[in-house]
Amino acid sequence: MVIEETILRAGTPGPWELILILLIVLLVFGAGKLPQIGDALGRGIRNFKSASSGKKDEPVDVTPKALEDKDAKPVKTVEVETKEQQGA
């Protein structure tokens, strides 16, 4: 029974271990990068939670408005000559 409790507690870091980890992260990345790292980590966790919840987002329309609008001006195209066409 004592062995099982020791094995279960071995995986959880205590407060001193967490402080040591935070100090190492502060030394490696510097104080200026910590807010950016926290923001990126928070967005990643948020995206993971929303993806794992099973809730489907509405599809996003990525069609450019110029292609949807029939009265839009035509887009200019550029022809490019290859080496075979140039006779090289």
N, C-alpha and C positions, 0 to 999 in steps of 0.2 A: 504494500500500500504506500509506503514511503517512497519507493522507487517510482511508482506511477505519478505521484504528486511532483516529484523532482523533474521527471521528464516533461510534464505538462508546463511547469514553470520555466523550463530552460529556454523556450522559444520566445518569451515575452521580455523585451528589454525594460530595465528599470529606469527610474528618473535620471540617475547618473550616466547611464549609457546613452540616453537620449540627449542629454546636455553635451556629452562628448561628441556624438554624431553631429549635432548642430554646430559645434565649434569647428569641427573639421570641414563641414560644408561651407561655413563662413570663411575659413582660411583659403579654401580651394577656389571658390567662386567670387569672393569679395562681397562687400555690403551693397554695392551698386546693382549687382545682378540678382540678388535675392528676391526683390519684388517681381521681377520678370519671370524667374523660375517658379515662384509661387503662383503667379497668374497662369502660366502655361500648365502647371500641374493641376490647378483647379479646373481649367477648361477641359483638360484631358479626363479628369474624373467625372465631370458633368456629362461629357460626351459619352463616356463609357456607361454611365448610369442610364442615360436616355436610350442608348442602343440596346442595352440588356433588358430594359423594361418591356420590350416587345411592342411598344407603341410605334406605329408607323407614321412618319411625317408625310404631309401632303407633298406630292411631286412638285418640283420646282421647274418652271418653264424657263429654259435657257436659250430660247430662240431670240435672236436679236430683233429689236423692234423694226429695223429697216426691212427685214425679210417679211415681217408680218404686214407691214403697211404697203398696200398696192400702189399708192400714189407717190411713193418715195422715189427720189432720183436714182438712176442706175449707178452702180459702183463702177469706177474706172478700173480697167484691167491693164496689166502690163505684160507684154510678151517678152520672154527671155530666150535668147538664142543659146543653144548648146554648142559644144565644140564641133560636133558633127555638122551642124547647120552652118557654122562659120567657115568650114573648109580647112580646119587646122590639122 
